[in-house]
């Protein structure tokens, strides 16, 4: 497998993009800390400083900061000044990111399909990415190649779908900035593209362009342990479909990297360990009931990711101690893939 390594310009701008993206995320987090208000309210002839804020679940709360005194007046003034500074900082960083995206496009760093990038971002904003949902399947390859500083053959990465692995062992909660009482995954998808609709296969949503989103979860053993799992309670909410082999992904260490979308914007991807990805794809390529064309693609992705790990991600050896979540037989079958 031949990888196209980033050239000097691309490497420089990838580093710049990562650093500026980290600064933008920090500025965004700080600005979000000032959501709500700090106002004077009157009760029983006394004025009190009341703070309205959003808790970790996105629910609006209110609490008193005490009677009006020189101390609470200073607290209010300091809070308002800090909020304005945070807002100005975030605005400046947004402008920086717009300029960086243009540079990224110019040096041809863009890789992640735009619809997929939008979906990943709304999941991140909702607090689900890496907290109950991981990106698996072809889109995970963009995280692996971004970390390695290479580009994989487009024939390996081209995709019109995205697989979202739901970890049903976790209690998932969508963080929302509005007053929605029943946030749902399907509504998050519609933030990325309002044309998304659930299909007759209740684990799947499709937009008007035919882009597919599948919500999947590990097949439990014995099968009767499988339960209907979904995040929200909307009438058309997606319900995860159990699939064999995904327990390896669920138990694998997470892997995080910042890739670049087709318009030059950074996108944080949380996937599972690339070694597990390669072993799982090898396993899928040998399933007799899988379509032949998909088996060949699975085998090619397994080989590509395994060689990417062994050549560039040297801190991830294919070691039996670290790959304990894999069956011994599969570990032995996959091991030759990692031999450069």
Residue, then its C-alpha position, 0 to 999 in steps of 0.5 A: x500500500x502506497x501512501x501519499x505523504x503530506x508535502x512541506x506546505x501541507x505539513x506546515x498548514x496542518x500544524x497551524x490548523x491544529x493549533x488554531x483549532x485548539x485555540x478556537x475550541x478553548x475560546x468557544x468553551x470559555x464563551x459558553x461558560x458565560x451563557x445566561x445572564x446576571x441581573x438584578x431582581x427585586x424581592x420583598x423590597x430588596x434587590x438581589x443579584x440573580x444568575x441564569x445559567x445552563x447546566x451540563x445537560x443544557x437545562x436553564x437554571x437560576x440561583x441567587x448570588x446575594x443581596x445588592x452590595x458593593x461586592x455583588x456589584x463588583x461581581x456583576x461588573x467583572x462577569x460582564x467584562x469577562x463575558x465581553x472579552x470571551x465573546x471578542x476572543x471567540x469572534x477573533x478566533x472564528x475569523x482566524x479559522x475562516x482564513x485558515x480554511x482558505x489556506x487549507x483548501x489552497x494546499x489541498x488538505x481537505x479530505x472529509x466529505x462535507x456532510x459527514x463532517x457536519x454530522x460529526x460536528x453536531x455530535x461533538x457540540x451535543x456532547x455525544x462524540x467520544x461520550x457514547x458515540x464513536x465514528x466507525x467504518x470508512x470515515x474513521x480512516x480520515x482520523x488515522x491518516x490525519x494522525x499519520x500525516x498521510x493521505x490514503x488512496x481515495x478508492x479506500x476512503x470514498x464513501x457516501x455513508x457514516x456509521x455511528x457506534x452507540x455504546x449502550x453501556x453508557x447513559x447518553x444525554x444530548x446537550x442542547x442550547x435551546x429549550x427542546x424537551x426531547x432532544x433526539x439523534x434524528x434532530x441532530x442530523x437535521x441540524x447538519x442537513x434538514x432533509x434527513x429522514x428515517x427510513x423503514x429500516x429504523x436504524x438508518x437515516x438518509x438525506x435527499x442526496x442519498x447520504x446514509x447514516x447508520x446507528x449501530x451497536x454490538x451484537x450481544x451474546x446470547x442474542x436475547x440480551x439485545x434490547x432496542x436502544x435509542x438516544x431520544x424519544x422522538x417518534x422517528x428517532x433512530x434505534x441502533x441495530x445490533x451487529x456482530x464484531x462491534x464489541x471489539x470496537x466498543x472495548x477498544x481504546x478510543x482514538x482521536x485526531x483532527x482531520x480537514x473537511x472538503x472546505x478546509x475546516x477542521x473536524x475532530x474525529x473520535x474513532x476506535x483504535x486503528x489496530x482494532x479497525x484493521x482486525x475487524x475489517x479483516x474479519x468482515x472480509x472473511x464473512x461468507x454472507x457479506x457481499x463480494x464487493x464489500x469483502x474486497x473493500x474490507x480487505x483493502x481497508x484492513x491492509x491500508x490501516x494496518x500498514x499505516x499503523x506499522x509505518x507511521x503510528x509507531x507508538x501503537x504496536x500490534x501487541x497481544x497485551x494491548x489487543x486483549x479485546x480481540x479473539x486469539x484466533x483473529x489476533x493471529x490472523x491479523x498480525x501479518x498485516x502489521x508486518x511492514 
